Amino acid sequence: MERIAQDVSEAQIDIDILVEAGNWPDAEALERLVQPALKAAWSKLGLAPAQTELSVVFTDDRSIQQINQQWRGKDKPTNVLSFPAFPVKVGDQPGPMLGDIIIARETVEREALEEGKPLENHLTHLIVHGLLHLLGYDHQTEEEAEAMERLEREILHALAIPDPYTVSGLIIETD
């Protein structure tokens, strides 16, 4: 595990990156993806400077499947899971701990390949998606999904990443 403290839009976010399992790059390379995603999201959401902590765990399908079964009752791997440290409502300033984002290598790699996206772009999208969940966003209803997807598009656009919900003009359906 490596602790990396970065200035994210004047917020001090201590990022704990853990490569638990899977064929991931080293923590420094992963931090170079995580940090700009956090900065872009923090800026887009207009959050005030804060001191907070975030854990990002990079794992494999076997591990995330166990976590998904235990916490969501779904016995299958998924691309990303988010566990907020404290409940946060959309628009609220987060507290001293954001929570955990867990990402599975094989699923992310397979989805990127199937959707014809660079792995780094898809991974950045999932980091943003996971962070939005920690900040109170969800996609249980159509309205929530549209709002969350709009924010994801805008944040990724600021990072020069194409719309993650289209591939060659096709719209991608999400869970």
N, CA and C atoms as a LAMMPS dump frame, in Angstrom:
ITEM: TIMESTEP
0
ITEM: NUMBER OF ATOMS
525
ITEM: BOX BOUNDS ff ff ff
-5.0000000000000000e+02 5.0000000000000000e+02
-5.0000000000000000e+02 5.0000000000000000e+02
-5.0000000000000000e+02 5.0000000000000000e+02
ITEM: ATOMS id mol type element x y z
1 1 1 N 0.856 -1.166 0
2 1 2 C 0 0 0
3 1 3 C 0.898 1.222 0
4 2 1 N 0.439 2.248 -0.686
5 2 2 C 1.201 3.486 -0.755
6 2 3 C 0.275 4.644 -0.46
7 3 1 N 0.711 5.539 0.418
8 3 2 C -0.074 6.734 0.729
9 3 3 C 0.469 7.861 -0.14
10 4 1 N -0.422 8.5 -0.859
11 4 2 C -0.042 9.586 -1.748
12 4 3 C -0.92 10.774 -1.412
13 5 1 N -0.318 11.886 -1.024
14 5 2 C -1.083 13.098 -0.723
15 5 3 C -0.906 14.055 -1.883
16 6 1 N -2.011 14.514 -2.447
17 6 2 C -1.953 15.402 -3.591
18 6 3 C -2.868 16.597 -3.378
19 7 1 N -2.521 17.726 -3.996
20 7 2 C -3.368 18.902 -3.991
21 7 3 C -4.398 18.723 -5.093
22 8 1 N -5.651 18.556 -4.716
23 8 2 C -6.717 18.357 -5.681
24 8 3 C -7.643 19.565 -5.589
25 9 1 N -7.49 20.511 -6.538
26 9 2 C -8.296 21.731 -6.551
27 9 3 C -8.344 22.365 -5.163
28 10 1 N -7.216 22.524 -4.576
29 10 2 C -7.049 23.127 -3.255
30 10 3 C -7.58 22.252 -2.128
31 11 1 N -8.056 21.082 -2.44
32 11 2 C -8.472 20.134 -1.413
33 11 3 C -7.276 19.235 -1.133
34 12 1 N -7.095 18.879 0.094
35 12 2 C -6.033 17.949 0.446
36 12 3 C -6.667 16.572 0.585
37 13 1 N -6.497 15.749 -0.444
38 13 2 C -7.064 14.409 -0.421
39 13 3 C -5.915 13.428 -0.299
40 14 1 N -5.894 12.699 0.8
41 14 2 C -4.91 11.64 0.975
42 14 3 C -5.452 10.41 0.285
43 15 1 N -4.743 9.958 -0.718
44 15 2 C -5.183 8.835 -1.534
45 15 3 C -4.375 7.601 -1.143
46 16 1 N -5.068 6.593 -0.64
47 16 2 C -4.435 5.304 -0.367
48 16 3 C -4.713 4.411 -1.565
49 17 1 N -3.652 4.012 -2.238
50 17 2 C -3.795 3.116 -3.377
51 17 3 C -3.257 1.757 -2.97
52 18 1 N -4.087 0.74 -3.151
53 18 2 C -3.687 -0.621 -2.83
54 18 3 C -3.89 -1.493 -4.062
55 19 1 N -2.819 -2.102 -4.529
56 19 2 C -2.916 -3.085 -5.598
57 19 3 C -2.991 -4.435 -4.889
58 20 1 N -4.226 -4.945 -4.786
59 20 2 C -4.487 -6.161 -4.012
60 20 3 C -4.262 -7.424 -4.837
61 21 1 N -4.746 -7.412 -6.074
62 21 2 C -4.648 -8.576 -6.943
63 21 3 C -4.862 -8.116 -8.377
64 22 1 N -4.457 -8.935 -9.302
65 22 2 C -4.66 -8.611 -10.71
66 22 3 C -3.411 -8.023 -11.331
67 23 1 N -3.441 -7.947 -12.627
68 23 2 C -2.297 -7.485 -13.408
69 23 3 C -2.353 -5.967 -13.593
70 24 1 N -2.183 -5.222 -12.505
71 24 2 C -2.256 -3.764 -12.525
72 24 3 C -0.873 -3.154 -12.61
73 25 1 N -0.779 -1.935 -13.15
74 25 2 C 0.494 -1.211 -13.062
75 25 3 C 0.805 -0.901 -11.594
76 26 1 N 1.978 -0.329 -11.333
77 26 2 C 2.334 0.001 -9.956
78 26 3 C 1.509 1.173 -9.434
79 27 1 N 1.565 1.401 -8.125
80 27 2 C 0.745 2.415 -7.458
81 27 3 C 0.985 3.815 -8.014
82 28 1 N 2.214 4.136 -8.365
83 28 2 C 2.495 5.476 -8.901
84 28 3 C 1.808 5.692 -10.243
85 29 1 N 1.82 4.698 -11.104
86 29 2 C 1.148 4.813 -12.401
87 29 3 C -0.363 4.936 -12.201
88 30 1 N -0.912 4.18 -11.276
89 30 2 C -2.342 4.261 -10.999
90 30 3 C -2.709 5.61 -10.398
91 31 1 N -1.854 6.142 -9.553
92 31 2 C -2.106 7.457 -8.958
93 31 3 C -2.176 8.528 -10.035
94 32 1 N -1.402 8.377 -11.119
95 32 2 C -1.431 9.346 -12.214
96 32 3 C -2.772 9.318 -12.953
97 33 1 N -3.552 8.271 -12.801
98 33 2 C -4.917 8.222 -13.331
99 33 3 C -5.925 8.738 -12.307
100 34 1 N -5.727 8.373 -11.058
101 34 2 C -6.675 8.728 -10.008
102 34 3 C -6.67 10.23 -9.75
103 35 1 N -5.518 10.82 -9.591
104 35 2 C -5.409 12.224 -9.183
105 35 3 C -6.099 13.194 -10.143
106 36 1 N -5.865 13.126 -11.453
107 36 2 C -6.569 14.053 -12.356
108 36 3 C -8.085 13.832 -12.372
109 37 1 N -8.52 12.575 -12.216
110 37 2 C -9.955 12.295 -12.171
111 37 3 C -10.582 12.966 -10.954
112 38 1 N -9.919 12.877 -9.814
113 38 2 C -10.424 13.53 -8.603
114 38 3 C -10.442 15.039 -8.765
115 39 1 N -9.388 15.577 -9.31
116 39 2 C -9.288 17.036 -9.495
117 39 3 C -10.402 17.543 -10.4
118 40 1 N -10.626 16.85 -11.515
119 40 2 C -11.662 17.267 -12.46
120 40 3 C -13.056 17.167 -11.823
121 41 1 N -13.3 16.087 -11.084
122 41 2 C -14.608 15.914 -10.447
123 41 3 C -14.813 16.961 -9.358
124 42 1 N -13.805 17.179 -8.524
125 42 2 C -13.913 18.154 -7.437
126 42 3 C -14.229 19.53 -8.008
127 43 1 N -13.53 19.88 -9.08
128 43 2 C -13.719 21.18 -9.716
129 43 3 C -15.118 21.287 -10.325
130 44 1 N -15.54 20.276 -11.085
131 44 2 C -16.853 20.297 -11.747
132 44 3 C -17.983 20.393 -10.739
133 45 1 N -17.838 19.713 -9.608
134 45 2 C -18.891 19.703 -8.601
135 45 3 C -18.879 20.959 -7.74
136 46 1 N -17.85 21.778 -7.892
137 46 2 C -17.765 23.023 -7.139
138 46 3 C -17.622 22.813 -5.643
139 47 1 N -16.954 21.731 -5.267
140 47 2 C -16.761 21.455 -3.851
141 47 3 C -15.709 22.388 -3.262
142 48 1 N -15.929 22.799 -2.041
143 48 2 C -14.992 23.683 -1.346
144 48 3 C -13.733 22.897 -0.988
145 49 1 N -12.63 23.602 -0.797
146 49 2 C -11.42 22.905 -0.349
147 49 3 C -11.716 22.123 0.932
148 50 1 N -11.121 20.944 1.029
149 50 2 C -11.362 20.087 2.185
150 50 3 C -10.15 19.203 2.407
151 51 1 N -10.051 18.684 3.607
152 51 2 C -9.052 17.665 3.894
153 51 3 C -9.802 16.366 4.124
154 52 1 N -9.521 15.379 3.277
155 52 2 C -10.271 14.135 3.326
156 52 3 C -9.39 12.987 2.858
157 53 1 N -9.881 11.772 3.025
158 53 2 C -9.137 10.574 2.633
159 53 3 C -9.977 9.73 1.682
160 54 1 N -9.274 9.05 0.779
161 54 2 C -9.908 8.153 -0.18
162 54 3 C -9.032 6.924 -0.332
163 55 1 N -9.661 5.769 -0.36
164 55 2 C -8.957 4.521 -0.611
165 55 3 C -9.403 3.99 -1.969
166 56 1 N -8.43 3.637 -2.811
167 56 2 C -8.751 3.027 -4.102
168 56 3 C -8.029 1.681 -4.14
169 57 1 N -8.819 0.616 -4.235
170 57 2 C -8.29 -0.744 -4.232
171 57 3 C -8.408 -1.31 -5.643
172 58 1 N -7.296 -1.766 -6.161
173 58 2 C -7.252 -2.387 -7.484
174 58 3 C -7.101 -3.886 -7.264
175 59 1 N -8.095 -4.642 -7.746
176 59 2 C -8.135 -6.071 -7.46
177 59 3 C -8.497 -6.855 -8.711
178 60 1 N -8.909 -8.097 -8.526
179 60 2 C -9.288 -8.946 -9.654
180 60 3 C -10.759 -9.351 -9.537
181 61 1 N -11.244 -10.064 -10.543
182 61 2 C -12.651 -10.462 -10.579
183 61 3 C -13.035 -11.371 -9.415
184 62 1 N -12.152 -12.286 -9.039
185 62 2 C -12.47 -13.224 -7.952
186 62 3 C -12.73 -12.471 -6.653
187 63 1 N -11.879 -11.529 -6.349
188 63 2 C -12.022 -10.762 -5.11
189 63 3 C -13.263 -9.871 -5.129
190 64 1 N -13.468 -9.161 -6.25
191 64 2 C -14.628 -8.255 -6.299
192 64 3 C -15.937 -9.042 -6.319
193 65 1 N -15.919 -10.257 -6.885
194 65 2 C -17.121 -11.1 -6.859
195 65 3 C -17.485 -11.45 -5.42
196 66 1 N -16.505 -11.775 -4.602
197 66 2 C -16.759 -12.092 -3.186
198 66 3 C -17.329 -10.876 -2.447
199 67 1 N -16.767 -9.713 -2.717
200 67 2 C -17.243 -8.486 -2.073
201 67 3 C -18.666 -8.167 -2.547
202 68 1 N -18.909 -8.309 -3.846
203 68 2 C -20.23 -8.047 -4.424
204 68 3 C -21.271 -8.989 -3.817
205 69 1 N -20.905 -10.251 -3.629
206 69 2 C -21.822 -11.223 -3.015
207 69 3 C -22.095 -10.845 -1.559
208 70 1 N -21.052 -10.526 -0.826
209 70 2 C -21.2 -10.229 0.6
210 70 3 C -22.027 -8.972 0.858
211 71 1 N -21.779 -7.906 0.092
212 71 2 C -22.382 -6.611 0.392
213 71 3 C -23.603 -6.271 -0.434
214 72 1 N -23.737 -6.901 -1.625
215 72 2 C -24.866 -6.569 -2.484
216 72 3 C -25.726 -7.77 -2.834
217 73 1 N -25.303 -8.963 -2.391
218 73 2 C -26.067 -10.173 -2.682
219 73 3 C -26.023 -10.576 -4.141
220 74 1 N -25.016 -10.101 -4.881
221 74 2 C -24.88 -10.425 -6.304
222 74 3 C -23.619 -11.26 -6.484
223 75 1 N -23.799 -12.517 -6.843
224 75 2 C -22.682 -13.448 -6.949
225 75 3 C -22.065 -13.411 -8.35
226 76 1 N -21.511 -12.266 -8.661
227 76 2 C -20.84 -12.098 -9.953
228 76 3 C -19.847 -10.947 -9.827
229 77 1 N -18.82 -10.971 -10.664
230 77 2 C -17.889 -9.837 -10.643
231 77 3 C -18.554 -8.595 -11.233
232 78 1 N -18.045 -7.451 -10.885
233 78 2 C -18.515 -6.178 -11.42
234 78 3 C -17.283 -5.31 -11.651
235 79 1 N -17.469 -4.197 -12.332
236 79 2 C -16.309 -3.361 -12.653
237 79 3 C -15.846 -2.506 -11.48
238 80 1 N -16.793 -1.887 -10.766
239 80 2 C -16.427 -0.983 -9.674
240 80 3 C -17.463 -1.06 -8.56
241 81 1 N -16.984 -0.997 -7.337
242 81 2 C -17.841 -0.894 -6.162
243 81 3 C -17.372 0.3 -5.347
244 82 1 N -18.306 0.982 -4.716
245 82 2 C -17.986 2.135 -3.86
246 82 3 C -18.625 1.94 -2.5
247 83 1 N -17.855 2.246 -1.475
248 83 2 C -18.331 2.148 -0.106
249 83 3 C -18.036 3.457 0.604
250 84 1 N -19.052 4.327 0.748
251 84 2 C -18.816 5.604 1.425
252 84 3 C -18.508 5.386 2.907
253 85 1 N -17.575 6.18 3.428
254 85 2 C -17.245 6.118 4.849
255 85 3 C -18.394 6.676 5.677
256 86 1 N -19.037 7.722 5.162
257 86 2 C -20.169 8.37 5.824
258 86 3 C -21.196 8.708 4.758
259 87 1 N -22.47 8.711 5.107
260 87 2 C -23.472 9.105 4.121
261 87 3 C -23.283 10.569 3.723
262 88 1 N -23.31 10.826 2.437
263 88 2 C -23.192 12.189 1.905
264 88 3 C -24.347 12.386 0.94
265 89 1 N -25.036 13.49 1.066
266 89 2 C -26.095 13.831 0.122
267 89 3 C -25.479 14.634 -1.014
268 90 1 N -26.054 14.496 -2.194
269 90 2 C -25.579 15.245 -3.359
270 90 3 C -25.497 16.727 -2.996
271 91 1 N -24.356 17.319 -3.272
272 91 2 C -24.146 18.736 -3.022
273 91 3 C -23.546 19.047 -1.661
274 92 1 N -23.572 18.067 -0.747
275 92 2 C -22.969 18.277 0.566
276 92 3 C -21.449 18.212 0.473
277 93 1 N -20.81 18.936 1.352
278 93 2 C -19.358 18.877 1.467
279 93 3 C -18.99 17.557 2.151
280 94 1 N -18.064 16.779 1.575
281 94 2 C -17.698 15.513 2.204
282 94 3 C -16.928 15.737 3.509
283 95 1 N -16.93 14.717 4.337
284 95 2 C -16.25 14.771 5.62
285 95 3 C -14.79 14.37 5.522
286 96 1 N -14.21 13.976 6.646
287 96 2 C -12.777 13.68 6.691
288 96 3 C -12.38 12.401 5.969
289 97 1 N -13.362 11.548 5.673
290 97 2 C -13.082 10.315 4.931
291 97 3 C -14.156 10.135 3.867
292 98 1 N -13.727 9.97 2.61
293 98 2 C -14.683 9.731 1.531
294 98 3 C -15.163 8.286 1.535
295 99 1 N -14.231 7.344 1.59
296 99 2 C -14.58 5.936 1.56
297 99 3 C -13.661 5.164 0.649
298 100 1 N -14.184 4.059 0.104
299 100 2 C -13.39 3.136 -0.704
300 100 3 C -13.997 2.961 -2.084
301 101 1 N -13.125 2.906 -3.073
302 101 2 C -13.495 2.535 -4.44
303 101 3 C -12.706 1.266 -4.74
304 102 1 N -13.386 0.236 -5.231
305 102 2 C -12.735 -1.038 -5.548
306 102 3 C -12.992 -1.334 -7.019
307 103 1 N -11.915 -1.656 -7.745
308 103 2 C -12.01 -1.852 -9.194
309 103 3 C -11.387 -3.197 -9.573
310 104 1 N -12.075 -3.953 -10.45
311 104 2 C -11.631 -5.289 -10.858
312 104 3 C -10.986 -5.259 -12.239
313 105 1 N -9.772 -5.758 -12.316
314 105 2 C -8.967 -5.707 -13.547
315 105 3 C -9.626 -6.416 -14.734
316 106 1 N -9.979 -7.684 -14.582
317 106 2 C -10.46 -8.439 -15.741
318 106 3 C -11.74 -7.843 -16.323
319 107 1 N -12.657 -7.448 -15.468
320 107 2 C -13.912 -6.872 -15.951
321 107 3 C -13.656 -5.56 -16.674
322 108 1 N -12.82 -4.703 -16.094
323 108 2 C -12.52 -3.41 -16.711
324 108 3 C -11.831 -3.613 -18.062
325 109 1 N -10.9 -4.533 -18.095
326 109 2 C -10.169 -4.813 -19.333
327 109 3 C -11.108 -5.37 -20.41
328 110 1 N -11.974 -6.305 -20.02
329 110 2 C -12.917 -6.908 -20.965
330 110 3 C -13.89 -5.858 -21.511
331 111 1 N -14.438 -5.015 -20.623
332 111 2 C -15.376 -3.983 -21.055
333 111 3 C -14.704 -2.998 -22.014
334 112 1 N -13.498 -2.588 -21.702
335 112 2 C -12.784 -1.647 -22.569
336 112 3 C -12.582 -2.254 -23.954
337 113 1 N -12.2 -3.515 -23.996
338 113 2 C -11.992 -4.204 -25.267
339 113 3 C -13.302 -4.327 -26.045
340 114 1 N -14.368 -4.759 -25.364
341 114 2 C -15.671 -4.926 -26.02
342 114 3 C -16.211 -3.603 -26.549
343 115 1 N -15.937 -2.507 -25.832
344 115 2 C -16.47 -1.201 -26.207
345 115 3 C -15.496 -0.397 -27.066
346 116 1 N -14.336 -0.972 -27.372
347 116 2 C -13.36 -0.304 -28.229
348 116 3 C -12.773 0.96 -27.622
349 117 1 N -12.567 0.937 -26.304
350 117 2 C -12.046 2.105 -25.594
351 117 3 C -10.643 1.815 -25.087
352 118 1 N -9.805 2.843 -25.006
353 118 2 C -8.526 2.637 -24.33
354 118 3 C -8.769 2.27 -22.862
355 119 1 N -8.016 1.324 -22.353
356 119 2 C -8.172 0.875 -20.972
357 119 3 C -8.074 2.05 -19.997
358 120 1 N -7.152 2.967 -20.222
359 120 2 C -6.965 4.108 -19.319
360 120 3 C -8.206 4.989 -19.276
361 121 1 N -8.861 5.183 -20.422
362 121 2 C -10.089 5.989 -20.455
363 121 3 C -11.208 5.319 -19.668
364 122 1 N -11.367 4.016 -19.863
365 122 2 C -12.428 3.301 -19.159
366 122 3 C -12.148 3.282 -17.655
367 123 1 N -10.907 3.062 -17.285
368 123 2 C -10.527 3.056 -15.878
369 123 3 C -10.773 4.421 -15.243
370 124 1 N -10.429 5.492 -15.943
371 124 2 C -10.676 6.838 -15.427
372 124 3 C -12.173 7.068 -15.247
373 125 1 N -12.965 6.613 -16.207
374 125 2 C -14.419 6.736 -16.089
375 125 3 C -14.92 6.036 -14.83
376 126 1 N -14.424 4.841 -14.559
377 126 2 C -14.885 4.095 -13.389
378 126 3 C -14.422 4.735 -12.082
379 127 1 N -13.266 5.375 -12.093
380 127 2 C -12.812 6.12 -10.916
381 127 3 C -13.774 7.278 -10.65
382 128 1 N -14.115 8.011 -11.705
383 128 2 C -15.071 9.122 -11.579
384 128 3 C -16.424 8.592 -11.111
385 129 1 N -16.884 7.51 -11.713
386 129 2 C -18.166 6.904 -11.349
387 129 3 C -18.175 6.522 -9.861
388 130 1 N -17.114 5.853 -9.425
389 130 2 C -17.017 5.456 -8.026
390 130 3 C -16.983 6.648 -7.089
391 131 1 N -16.249 7.693 -7.466
392 131 2 C -16.19 8.899 -6.636
393 131 3 C -17.561 9.56 -6.526
394 132 1 N -18.287 9.629 -7.624
395 132 2 C -19.624 10.226 -7.579
396 132 3 C -20.536 9.458 -6.623
397 133 1 N -20.421 8.135 -6.602
398 133 2 C -21.19 7.36 -5.629
399 133 3 C -20.811 7.761 -4.201
400 134 1 N -19.522 7.962 -3.94
401 134 2 C -19.091 8.362 -2.594
402 134 3 C -19.612 9.741 -2.219
403 135 1 N -19.916 10.545 -3.231
404 135 2 C -20.406 11.903 -3
405 135 3 C -21.934 11.985 -3.065
406 136 1 N -22.596 10.832 -3
407 136 2 C -24.052 10.811 -2.883
408 136 3 C -24.819 10.575 -4.166
409 137 1 N -24.153 10.489 -5.294
410 137 2 C -24.844 10.266 -6.573
411 137 3 C -25.171 8.783 -6.734
412 138 1 N -26.246 8.514 -7.461
413 138 2 C -26.64 7.136 -7.707
414 138 3 C -27.332 7.057 -9.061
415 139 1 N -27.705 5.852 -9.474
416 139 2 C -28.381 5.658 -10.759
417 139 3 C -29.489 4.625 -10.629
418 140 1 N -30.205 4.683 -9.51
419 140 2 C -31.312 3.752 -9.285
420 140 3 C -32.55 4.113 -10.098
421 141 1 N -32.765 5.395 -10.349
422 141 2 C -33.897 5.827 -11.169
423 141 3 C -33.353 6.404 -12.473
424 142 1 N -34.237 6.554 -13.442
425 142 2 C -33.817 7.126 -14.727
426 142 3 C -33.294 8.55 -14.556
427 143 1 N -33.956 9.339 -13.708
428 143 2 C -33.506 10.722 -13.459
429 143 3 C -32.127 10.753 -12.824
430 144 1 N -31.917 9.893 -11.824
431 144 2 C -30.598 9.818 -11.177
432 144 3 C -29.53 9.394 -12.181
433 145 1 N -29.843 8.396 -12.991
434 145 2 C -28.883 7.902 -13.976
435 145 3 C -28.516 8.991 -14.97
436 146 1 N -29.515 9.731 -15.458
437 146 2 C -29.241 10.809 -16.408
438 146 3 C -28.367 11.887 -15.788
439 147 1 N -28.644 12.258 -14.544
440 147 2 C -27.846 13.289 -13.867
441 147 3 C -26.411 12.811 -13.65
442 148 1 N -26.269 11.568 -13.22
443 148 2 C -24.933 11.035 -12.963
444 148 3 C -24.147 10.89 -14.263
445 149 1 N -24.781 10.392 -15.3
446 149 2 C -24.104 10.234 -16.594
447 149 3 C -23.71 11.589 -17.178
448 150 1 N -24.56 12.588 -17.013
449 150 2 C -24.218 13.934 -17.494
450 150 3 C -22.961 14.439 -16.803
451 151 1 N -22.9 14.277 -15.487
452 151 2 C -21.712 14.7 -14.744
453 151 3 C -20.477 13.923 -15.183
454 152 1 N -20.627 12.625 -15.355
455 152 2 C -19.495 11.812 -15.807
456 152 3 C -18.978 12.317 -17.157
457 153 1 N -19.897 12.571 -18.074
458 153 2 C -19.498 13.078 -19.387
459 153 3 C -18.738 14.402 -19.27
460 154 1 N -19.263 15.319 -18.454
461 154 2 C -18.635 16.631 -18.294
462 154 3 C -17.263 16.524 -17.636
463 155 1 N -17.143 15.697 -16.625
464 155 2 C -15.855 15.515 -15.944
465 155 3 C -14.849 14.886 -16.9
466 156 1 N -15.267 13.855 -17.614
467 156 2 C -14.355 13.192 -18.55
468 156 3 C -13.994 14.103 -19.715
469 157 1 N -14.934 14.933 -20.152
470 157 2 C -14.642 15.902 -21.211
471 157 3 C -13.509 16.842 -20.767
472 158 1 N -13.541 17.254 -19.498
473 158 2 C -12.479 18.122 -18.97
474 158 3 C -11.126 17.42 -18.987
475 159 1 N -11.131 16.095 -19.029
476 159 2 C -9.899 15.302 -19.086
477 159 3 C -9.572 14.851 -20.517
478 160 1 N -10.318 15.387 -21.5
479 160 2 C -10.153 15.043 -22.917
480 160 3 C -10.427 13.566 -23.182
481 161 1 N -11.384 13 -22.447
482 161 2 C -11.798 11.614 -22.647
483 161 3 C -13.181 11.641 -23.304
484 162 1 N -13.342 10.916 -24.42
485 162 2 C -14.634 10.908 -25.127
486 162 3 C -15.77 10.375 -24.263
487 163 1 N -16.975 10.699 -24.676
488 163 2 C -18.198 10.259 -24.008
489 163 3 C -18.141 8.742 -23.783
490 164 1 N -18.179 8.309 -22.527
491 164 2 C -18.051 6.874 -22.25
492 164 3 C -19.302 6.07 -22.589
493 165 1 N -20.396 6.754 -22.866
494 165 2 C -21.647 6.051 -23.131
495 165 3 C -21.933 5.883 -24.614
496 166 1 N -20.972 6.231 -25.454
497 166 2 C -21.114 5.979 -26.879
498 166 3 C -19.853 5.313 -27.41
499 167 1 N -20.041 4.431 -28.354
500 167 2 C -18.934 3.791 -29.051
501 167 3 C -19.328 3.769 -30.515
502 168 1 N -18.586 4.459 -31.324
503 168 2 C -18.88 4.506 -32.753
504 168 3 C -20.349 4.822 -33.013
505 169 1 N -20.883 5.778 -32.234
506 169 2 C -22.253 6.202 -32.429
507 169 3 C -23.299 5.358 -31.73
508 170 1 N -22.881 4.258 -31.079
509 170 2 C -23.82 3.403 -30.371
510 170 3 C -23.899 3.847 -28.908
511 171 1 N -25.061 3.768 -28.328
512 171 2 C -25.222 4.115 -26.91
513 171 3 C -25.01 2.85 -26.085
514 172 1 N -24.178 2.966 -25.035
515 172 2 C -23.872 1.848 -24.157
516 172 3 C -24.866 1.837 -23.004
517 173 1 N -25.48 0.695 -22.771
518 173 2 C -26.397 0.541 -21.638
519 173 3 C -25.584 0.156 -20.41
520 174 1 N -25.942 0.708 -19.232
521 174 2 C -25.264 0.383 -17.987
522 174 3 C -26.229 -0.262 -17.029
523 175 1 N -25.678 -0.892 -15.965
524 175 2 C -26.517 -1.519 -14.928
525 175 3 C -27.399 -0.493 -14.287
